[in-house]
Amino acid sequence: MATSQGTWGYRDRFGDAFARTYFRRFGPGVASSVGLGTYLGEPTDERDDRYRECIAEALESGINVVDTAINYRCQRSERAVGDALRRASVDREEVVVATKGGFLPFDGSRPEDPAAYVREQFLDAGLLDSEDLARGSHAIAPDFLDAMLDRSLSNLGVDTVDCYYVHNPETQLHARSREAVYDALEAAFERLERRRAVGDVGGYGVATWEAFRVPRGHDAYLSLPEVVARAEAAAETVGVDDVGLLAVQLPFNVAMADAFTVSAHRHPTEERDVSALEYAQAVGLDVVASAALAQGELAASIPEAVDAELRGDTPAQRAINFARSAPGVTTALVGTSSPAHVPENVAAGTFEPLGARAFDAVFE
Ligand SMILES: NC(=O)c1ccc[n+]([C@@H]2O[C@H](COP(=O)([O-])OP(=O)(O)OC[C@H]3O[C@@H](n4cnc5c(N)ncnc54)[C@H](OP(=O)(O)O)[C@@H]3O)[C@@H](O)[C@H]2O)c1
């Protein structure tokens, strides 16, 4: 697992090549503020090879955060991360490995009949009750997450996942009430606290697409304070003093800045609603920004007014630096499966991010 000694040692090895705040505190140690994501791409051998090469090169050049999920590319992304971890000349203790459970994963390729696959592999196999399913493809029931975590550990070839995210829990709002989703999250957190106690996860988080950046009243809204309260309740039930909730993951980029601009979460001590980023910062929760390039779009061009404020030699670097400049963001994830993109994305971290005032000014 990522350790204090391992990750600080990694920073000592690479830190001089980067700007001052490139490495940031995360979990027991430090994490690079540029991380590598593994979501996009077809589930093919050719793409696996490219991901393996990108991940290994990134790990050997200053990126020590790798993000994946069991369902990404039919479990191939997790397996590519595992191969790259073994291949790269880095120690396991130097790297923050994050994965997610929630979406029912295919295995290697998309089956011809996904509904039959889900029935045979999950329902008939006793991994899941049909009432736990949302949209025929998503569940966060504790026994199901347990089984998915076991499979992720095996795919990744690691003993511990440093941050295990409950993946897009807002999907459950299609199947049950908001209160029932909070209850389901609390049950999931309890199980993850138990897995943390035996060292299978270093901590856990919630990865979202809409939940924390939409206004109150939106169908996909989940309250971050309520999620934090449920994690605290789970820790109390399990009898641990420190709460294992480490991080939230949400999309954040020049084109999707709602996590900074939409006030939808009650501040922990003040009578006002604040953004997801401000709330997370106030309670000491790390934020990992996904889709830093808006799934590639921003690598072509960034809105001019913002672009002028950002540092970096290329639009992709400037877009990455926007995401890693946001107050409260620990790491900006960039999906990278083209080896030519790795040095460019790594080098984004050699530029100073915007200061808090300059970041605010972008929105004025
Ligand atoms: N709900 C969730 O939990 C959630 C949702 C979305 C994303 N995520 C996580 O966040 C990560 C990042 O998001 P994302 O992958 O969706 O989108 P992204 O990082 O915004 O964009 C990835 C795309 O940008 C391209 N790209 C990367 N570097 C580039 C460069 N220097 N120049 C030009 N193009 C470049 C990639 O191409 P190549 O592949 O060819 O390099 C890929 O097509 C994901 O991989 C995943 O780990 C989580």
The ligand as an SDF file (V2000), in Angstrom:
LIG
                    3D

 48 52  0  0  0  0  0  0  0  0999 V2000
  -17.6410    9.1710  -12.3720 N   0  0  0  0  0  0  0  0  0  0  0  0
  -16.3880    8.8570  -12.2860 C   0  0  0  0  0  0  0  0  0  0  0  0
  -15.9870    8.2390  -11.3600 O   0  0  0  0  0  0  0  0  0  0  0  0
  -15.4360    9.2940  -13.3700 C   0  0  0  0  0  0  0  0  0  0  0  0
  -15.9510    9.8450  -14.5460 C   0  0  0  0  0  0  0  0  0  0  0  0
  -15.0500   10.2220  -15.5370 C   0  0  0  0  0  0  0  0  0  0  0  0
  -13.6930   10.0570  -15.3430 C   0  0  0  0  0  0  0  0  0  0  0  0
  -13.2100    9.4840  -14.1960 N   0  0  0  0  0  0  0  0  0  0  0  0
  -11.7520    9.2990  -13.9820 C   0  0  0  0  0  0  0  0  0  0  0  0
  -11.0640   10.4680  -14.3980 O   0  0  0  0  0  0  0  0  0  0  0  0
  -10.1310   10.1440  -15.4200 C   0  0  0  0  0  0  0  0  0  0  0  0
   -9.9690   11.2990  -16.3890 C   0  0  0  0  0  0  0  0  0  0  0  0
  -11.1840   11.5280  -17.1010 O   0  0  0  0  0  0  0  0  0  0  0  0
  -11.4360   11.0460  -18.6240 P   0  0  0  0  0  0  0  0  0  0  0  0
  -10.4340   10.0140  -18.9850 O   0  0  0  0  0  0  0  0  0  0  0  0
  -12.8710   10.6870  -18.7560 O   0  0  0  0  0  0  0  0  0  0  0  0
  -11.2390   12.3550  -19.4670 O   0  0  0  0  0  0  0  0  0  0  0  0
  -10.0310   13.3950  -19.6300 P   0  0  0  0  0  0  0  0  0  0  0  0
   -8.9210   13.0900  -18.7440 O   0  0  0  0  0  0  0  0  0  0  0  0
  -10.6380   14.7480  -19.5390 O   0  0  0  0  0  0  0  0  0  0  0  0
   -9.6280   13.1740  -21.1580 O   0  0  0  0  0  0  0  0  0  0  0  0
   -9.0460   11.9950  -21.6150 C   0  0  0  0  0  0  0  0  0  0  0  0
   -8.8680   12.1360  -23.1280 C   0  0  0  0  0  0  0  0  0  0  0  0
   -7.9170   13.1810  -23.3790 O   0  0  0  0  0  0  0  0  0  0  0  0
   -6.9060   12.6960  -24.2490 C   0  0  0  0  0  0  0  0  0  0  0  0
   -5.6230   13.3170  -23.8790 N   0  0  0  0  0  0  0  0  0  0  0  0
   -4.8750   13.0920  -22.7670 C   0  0  0  0  0  0  0  0  0  0  0  0
   -3.7600   13.8580  -22.7700 N   0  0  0  0  0  0  0  0  0  0  0  0
   -3.7940   14.5580  -23.9210 C   0  0  0  0  0  0  0  0  0  0  0  0
   -2.9170   15.4960  -24.5060 C   0  0  0  0  0  0  0  0  0  0  0  0
   -1.8000   15.8760  -23.8830 N   0  0  0  0  0  0  0  0  0  0  0  0
   -3.2600   16.0250  -25.7170 N   0  0  0  0  0  0  0  0  0  0  0  0
   -4.3960   15.6520  -26.3420 C   0  0  0  0  0  0  0  0  0  0  0  0
   -5.2740   14.7670  -25.8360 N   0  0  0  0  0  0  0  0  0  0  0  0
   -4.9800   14.2190  -24.6360 C   0  0  0  0  0  0  0  0  0  0  0  0
   -6.8780   11.2030  -24.0430 C   0  0  0  0  0  0  0  0  0  0  0  0
   -6.3630   10.5940  -25.1800 O   0  0  0  0  0  0  0  0  0  0  0  0
   -5.4270    9.2960  -25.1370 P   0  0  0  0  0  0  0  0  0  0  0  0
   -6.1650    8.2640  -24.3330 O   0  0  0  0  0  0  0  0  0  0  0  0
   -5.2570    8.9680  -26.5650 O   0  0  0  0  0  0  0  0  0  0  0  0
   -4.1100    9.6820  -24.4540 O   0  0  0  0  0  0  0  0  0  0  0  0
   -8.3550   10.8970  -23.7910 C   0  0  0  0  0  0  0  0  0  0  0  0
   -9.0380   10.7570  -25.0180 O   0  0  0  0  0  0  0  0  0  0  0  0
  -10.7240    8.8800  -16.0590 C   0  0  0  0  0  0  0  0  0  0  0  0
   -9.7770    8.1960  -16.8520 O   0  0  0  0  0  0  0  0  0  0  0  0
  -11.1770    8.1470  -14.8240 C   0  0  0  0  0  0  0  0  0  0  0  0
  -10.0710    7.5280  -14.1940 O   0  0  0  0  0  0  0  0  0  0  0  0
  -14.0720    9.1370  -13.2010 C   0  0  0  0  0  0  0  0  0  0  0  0
  1  2  1  0
  2  3  2  0
  2  4  1  0
  4  5  1  0
  4 48  2  0
  5  6  2  0
  6  7  1  0
  7  8  2  0
  8  9  1  0
  8 48  1  0
  9 10  1  0
  9 46  1  0
 10 11  1  0
 11 12  1  0
 11 44  1  0
 12 13  1  0
 13 14  1  0
 14 15  2  0
 14 16  1  0
 14 17  1  0
 17 18  1  0
 18 19  2  0
 18 20  1  0
 18 21  1  0
 21 22  1  0
 22 23  1  0
 23 24  1  0
 23 42  1  0
 24 25  1  0
 25 26  1  0
 25 36  1  0
 26 27  1  0
 26 35  1  0
 27 28  2  0
 28 29  1  0
 29 30  1  0
 29 35  2  0
 30 31  1  0
 30 32  2  0
 32 33  1  0
 33 34  2  0
 34 35  1  0
 36 37  1  0
 36 42  1  0
 37 38  1  0
 38 39  2  0
 38 40  1  0
 38 41  1  0
 42 43  1  0
 44 45  1  0
 44 46  1  0
 46 47  1  0
M  CHG  2   8   1  16  -1
M  END
$$$$
